[in-house]
Amino acid sequence: FAGRAYKIRHDEQGARLTYIKATGGTLQVRDEITYFSGTETITEKVTHIRLINGGRATPVDRVHAGDLFAVTGISAAAAGVGLGALSGRTVYELVPTLKSKVEFESSIHPKDMLRCFRLLDAEDPSLSVQWDEPAQAIHIHVMGIIQLEVLERIVFERFGYRIAFGEPEILYKETITEAVVGSGHFEPLKHYAEVHLRLEPGERNSGIVFANACHPDMLPVNYQHLVAQHVGERDHHGLLTGSPVTDLKITLLKGRAHNKHTHGGDFREATYRALRQGLEKTTSLLLEPYYHFKVKVDAEFIGRLMSDLTQAKASFDPPETVGDKVTVTGSAPVSTMMKYGMELAAYTKGRGAISLVYGGYDRCHNEAEVIERKGYDKNADPEYSSSSIFCAKGSGYAVPWDEADRHMHV
């Protein structure tokens, strides 16, 4: 069987329904389905199948290629994930630009609130619900401030909780300005993996693109697939603010495994270290999200509007005048424009109109200020290290990133 999950919902009893389009084979009740959830491989048994036809869901025992259906029994498959013989995950175009903290009454246990948001997260993966254990806090990702207002209503209607959201924060990203080769070696006692990656700046808003230039004689194909999997399995932290790196072409050049000592997880360590060492060797650039905007005001307000847009670091076309209305289109950072709608309504007494559409990421207009405010310490990130681990006389030792190239085995 092969299929792809395209939607997650929950029925009246709270049972998780995974909506699937079958692309090959057949599936019947009590069959097992294998899929990836993050870095974990999960195999679960289908308990019920409901065939979807228009607005109706009919219980059936078996479905075939081309069918749309919902199943119970699958607990962790996210929307877009390939199931069975279909691997990989569809990347959705919806890109959140803001992060906000969920605020709720102290009488509600944080884990109860987290359970509610996990349900919403399964249904809308762009929320990227994050649990901060030390602070016992929930953070979510959204497209804009209006979405927060909608979520407040949804949480009250579905779960009966009254919530609010903290001041939204911008979701920054990072990229590089010049090509570089990064190397990672992981060899504590009885472990072994080495990876060499070429990092190149990609087109703006192209995301992470993986390529393979490694010969199978250098590194067996199954380990090459592991490197590709580890590059794409998560957002990798940049060096400036710890924000996700993007707009990179990452090419596997070469690597080495050991017949006896290479174990699961070794190539993840080597891949992460190669990526991190490459970032250390080049120059990073901070990116922020931008809006494409269109603002229409009465002619009497054009002076105020132009002044505001200049202050917001916007770039825009010459104003267009039709009758007594003036329209200005352009782009500006989300950080400077996300609340401008309320300001516009105030000074035009509701007669102004604004349209904001996500316009991708571009160079941050106040990079130094953001880096200082974030206070990210690249050497204290618990998930990443740019050093490599080598082995001598039966024990592993760390080699700093700027000395590691001399120690590499290939």
N, C-alpha and C positions, 0 to 999 in steps of 0.2 A: 504493500500500500504506500502511496505518496499523496501528500496534501499540504495545504498551507492554512494556518489559522488566520482568519481575517477580522475577527471581532470577539471580544469577551463580554459577556453579560452575566447577570445573576437573576435567578427566578424569585418568586414570592417567598420561597422557603430559604433563600440565601444560597442555593446550590449554584455552583459555578458552571456556566454553559460556555463551551468553547466552540465557536462557529468555524467551520472548516469547508474549504473547497477541495474536493478530491481531484487530483491531477493524474492518478494512475492506480490500477489495481482495484481491489475491493476491501471493504472493512465491515466486520460484523461485531455484534455485541460480544463482549468478553475477549476480544482480540487485544493484544498489547501494542502500544505505540511508543516508539523511542524518539526523543527530541533533545535539543540542547536548551538549557536555561542558564544563561551566563556561561560559566566555564564547566558546568556540571551536565553530565549525560543522564537523562531520566527516562525510565521505562515504566509506563502505567497502563492499567487495564481499563478499557472502555466499558462503562456500566449501562449506559442508555444511549440510544441514537434517535434523534428527531429529524426527519427529512423536511427541509424548508421549501415551500412552494408558495410564492407570493407572501401573504401575511400569515399563512397557516403552517403549523409545525405538527407533523404526523409521526407517531412512534413507529419505527421499523427495526428489523433485525439486521439488515444489510444495506450498504450503499456502494455505489460504483463510481468509476471515473466520470467527472463532470458534474456530480451531484453537489448541491449545497446542503449542509446539515449541521446540527448542533449535537455535541456529545457531553455527557457528564463522566467524571472519573479522571479527567486531565486537570491537574492542580496548578501547574506553573507555566504552561505554554503562553507566551505573550503574543499579541496580535502581530502578524508578519512572520512568525517562526515557521520553518519547514518541519513537517512531521513525517516519520517513517523514512522512506527512501529519498525524500526531498530535503536537502540540507540548505543551510544559509538562512538569512533573514531579510525580508523586504524592509528597506529604509523609507520611512514616511517623510514627506516634504515639510510637515508642520514643524517649525523650529521655534522653541520657546526663547524669549529674550530676557525674562525677569525671573528672579527667585524671591519667594516670600515665606515668612514664618507663619505657621498656623497658631492663632491665639484662641484659647478657650478657657472656660471656668475651671478653677482649681478643684471643684468637686468631681470633675470628669477625669478618670484615670488616663494618663497619656497613651497607654497601650490600647485602651478601648477606642480612643480617637484614631490611633494609628491603624487599627483594624479597618475602620471605615474608609480611611484614605487609601489603604492597600486595595480595597475593592474598587474604588474609583480609578486607581492607578492601572489596574488590570484592564479596565474598560477604556481608558484613555492614557496610553503609555507616555504621551508627551508630558504628562504631569511630573514624571520622574520623582516620585515621592521619596524623600530621604529622611532617615531617622538618625538624629544626633544623640547617641546613647549618653555621653557625659552630661549634656545639657537637658536630656529628656525632652527634646524639641523636634517638631516635624517641619520640614521645609518642602515646598513644591515649586515646580517650574511652570510658568504661564506665558502666554503671548502678550497680554496687556492687562491693564487695570480693570477693564470691564469684565474680563474672565474671572477675576477674583470675586466680583459682585455676584456673578452667576453661580460660582461655587458655594458661596455663603448660602444662597437659596437652596441649592441642591442638597447640601449637607443637612439643612434643617428639614426639608421635605422628606428625605429618605431615611434619615437616622434620628431626627428630633433634636439635634444639637445646635445651639446658637454659637457661631464662631465669628472671628474677625481675622484679619491678616495684618502682619507687620509691614513696615515700609518696604516696598519692593526694591530688590537689589539687581543691578545689571549682571547678566551672564556674559562674562568676557571669554575670549578664546585667544590662543597664541599660535604663531607660525614662525617660520624662519626666513631669512633673507638670502642665504646662499647655500649651495649644495655642500654636503659633507659626508664622510663615511664614519659610522659609529660601530664600535666593536664591543661585544659582551662575552665574558667567559665566566662559567659557573662550575667550580670544581672543588666543593668541600669533599671530604673523604667519602669514597664510593658513590660519587655523583659526577656527571660530566656533560657539558654542552658548551658549544661556542657558536656565536652568530655574528656575521658582519652585514650591516645594512647601509645602503646609500640613501640619504635623506635629501630630497630636492624640493624647493618651493613649488607649490602647485598653483593653478589658477585660483583666483579668489572665489570662495564659496564652493570649491570642488571637494572639500572633505578630505578623507584619507584614501589614497589610491595605492593598492599593493601590487607589486610586480615581482616576478621571479626570474633571476638571471643565473641561478645556481645549477650546476650540472649534477645529475644523479650520482656520478662517480665521486663527487666531492662530498655530498650529503644525501643519504637515501631519501626517496620521495616522501615517505611517511613523516620524516622529521621536517621536511620542507613545508608540508601541509600544517604541521604543528606551529611553525613560525608564523605562517599566514593567519592561522586561527588566533594566535596570541596578539598579533598586531591589531586585529579587528574586534577582539572580544570586549573591549572597554574603552572609555575615554582615558587617554594618557596625559599626565600632568606636564605642563610647561614649566619653565624655570623662573619666569618673571613673577607670576601670581599663583601658580599651581592650577591655572585654568586649563581646560582641554586643549591639546594641540590639534590643528586642523590645516587644511590646504597644503598637504604634504604628499609627495609621491615617495613611497618607501619600497626600495628594491632589495630583495635578498640576494647578496652577492656570493657568499660562501658560508660554510659552517662545518662543524665536525661533531660527531657523536662517538660514543665508546660502546663497543659490543657488549660489554659486561656491566659498566657502571652508569650508563644513561638510564634515568628513571623518569616517571611522569612528573612534570613540574620543572624539570631541569631546563628545558628549552623556553619555558615561560620566563624563568629567571634570566637566562642569557639574552633573550629578546628584549626584555624590559631594560636591561643594563646597556645593551647596544644602542637602543633608542635614546636612552638618557645620556650616554656618553656623546652621541652625535649632537644632541642639543647643546651640551657643554662646549663643543668645539666650534659652534657657529653662532651667529647673532640672532636673537629672538625678537619678535615684533608682537606687540599687544594689539588685539582686534576687539572691536565692540560692534553691537548690532545697530543697524540704521533703519530708519523709516523712509519710504517714499511718501511725501505728503502733498496734499492739494488743499489750499486754503482760499476761501472766497469771503470777501468782506465788502462793505460799502466803501466807496471811494474815500470818504472822510477818514477812514481808519488805516489807509495804506501806509502812512508814515510810521505809525505805531507798529504795524505788522512787520515792515522791513527792518525796523530797529530790533524787534524781538528775534527775528530769524537770524540776523547777524550775530546777536548775542548768543544764540543757540548753536553757533558754529555750523549753520546750514549752508548748503550750496543750492542755488535756485536760478531758474530762468527769469528773463525780464517779465514783469507783471503784464497780464493781458486784461484790457479794459473792455467791457461790453455794457453800454448804458452807464448806470451809476454803480455797477459791480466790478470789482477787481479780483482776478484769480492769480495766485502764485503757486507754482509747482516746483518741487526740488527734493532734496534728501537731507536728512539731519540725523545726528545720533539719537538713539532711543532715550538715552539718559537726559537729554536736554528737552525732548519733545513729548515725553510720555504723559505729562500733566497739562500740556498746553491747551487742550480742548476746554478745560474748566476756565483757564485764564481768558481765552478767546471769548467764551460765552459771557464772561463778566464784563469785559470792556466794550463789547459790541451789543450788550443787553440782549443776547440770544439771537442776534441777526447774522452772526458769522457762522460759517460752516467749515469743518475740517475733516479730511479723510487721511487716515494713516494706514499704510500697508507695509508689511515687513519687506525690507529691501536688501537683506543679506548683511554680511559682516565686512567691515573695512577698518583701516587703521584708526586706532583710538586717538581721540582729539586731545586727551589729557593723560597720556601714558604715565609720565613720572608721578603725577598726583595719585593715580590709581595704584601703582606699584607700592608707593609709600603707605597708602591707606590699607592695602591688603596685608602688608607685612609678612609675606610668604618667605620662609627660610628653606631654600632648595636642599640644604644639607640635613634638614630635620624631618623630611617627608618620610613617614613610616612605611609607605608603599613603594618607594622608589629609591634606588641607589645608582650612581653613575660609576661606582668602583666595580672591579671584577674580582672574583674569588679564584685563586689558584691553589694548588696542593703541592706541598713539599714535606718530605720526611713524615708522612702519615697524618698531616694536619693541614687544614685550609688556612689561607691568609689573604687579606684584602690588599688590592693594589689600586691606588687612586686613578681616576679616569685619565689624567694627563700623563701617566706612566704606563698605562695598561697595554698600549699598542706594541710596546717592545716585548711584552711577555706572551702575546697571542701565539697559538700553535699553528694556525694556517694564515 
